Amino acid sequence: MSLPRDTPEASFEGRIVGHFRLIGCLGRGGMNDVYLGERTGDFEQLAAIKLLREGLHDRERLARFRAERQVLAELAHANIVRLLDGAR
């Protein structure tokens, strides 16, 4: 996936987050941006990488983001996204 260079998300293309290289923006929400990530290393894997939007890193938003991460970690259902990692 390639993004036009005039979009704010284009600057994140190629950035490494954890074990994943960001390929492009999949969508934007109120507090978060979701990117398509390609795993780097010994095997291939694609994943959606959800990042708290820059400038929104106050305590309340970080707490909500971490609470969502914990809920996803506890869920196991075929129709709900599976949490692979939750880096800080």
C-alpha positions in Angstrom: 0.0 0.0 0.0 1.4 3.4 -0.9 0.2 6.7 0.4 0.3 10.0 -1.4 3.2 12.1 0.0 0.9 15.0 0.9 -0.9 13.1 3.7 0.3 13.4 7.3 0.5 9.6 7.6 3.1 9.3 4.7 5.8 10.3 7.2 5.3 7.0 9.1 5.7 4.8 6.0 8.8 2.6 6.6 9.0 3.4 10.3 9.7 0.4 12.5 7.4 -0.2 15.5 8.4 -3.3 17.6 8.9 -6.1 15.1 6.8 -4.4 12.3 7.6 -2.0 9.5 4.7 0.4 8.8 3.6 0.1 5.2 0.7 2.6 5.1 -2.3 4.0 7.0 -5.4 1.8 7.0 -7.7 4.2 8.9 -8.0 7.0 11.5 -10.2 7.3 14.6 -10.7 9.9 17.2 -7.5 9.1 19.1 -5.7 6.5 17.1 -4.3 5.7 13.7 -4.2 2.2 12.3 -1.4 1.1 10.0 -0.7 -2.0 8.0 2.5 -3.5 9.4 4.8 -6.1 7.8 6.8 -8.2 10.3 10.6 -7.9 10.0 12.8 -10.9 10.8 12.7 -14.6 10.2 9.1 -15.0 9.0 6.4 -13.1 7.2 3.3 -11.7 8.8 1.0 -8.8 8.3 -0.8 -7.0 11.1 -2.8 -3.9 11.9 -0.7 -1.7 14.1 -2.8 0.7 16.2 -0.9 3.8 17.4 -2.1 6.6 19.7 -2.1 9.7 17.6 0.9 12.1 18.2 0.0 14.9 20.6 -2.6 12.8 22.5 -0.3 11.2 25.0 -1.9 12.5 28.2 -2.5 10.2 31.2 -6.2 9.7 30.6 -5.8 8.7 26.9 -2.8 6.4 27.7 -4.9 4.7 30.4 -7.8 4.2 28.0 -5.4 2.8 25.3 -3.8 0.4 27.8 -7.3 -0.7 29.1 -8.3 -1.5 25.5 -5.1 -3.4 25.0 -5.8 -5.5 28.2 -9.4 -6.3 27.0 -8.1 -7.4 23.6 -5.5 -9.6 25.3 -8.2 -11.5 27.2 -10.5 -12.1 24.2 -10.4 -15.2 22.1 -13.1 -15.2 19.3 -12.9 -15.9 15.6 -14.6 -12.6 14.8 -12.6 -10.3 17.1 -9.1 -9.1 16.3 -6.3 -11.0 18.1 -3.7 -9.0 20.1 -0.2 -10.0 18.9 1.8 -7.5 21.0 1.3 -4.4 23.1 4.5 -2.4 23.3 4.7 0.8 25.3 
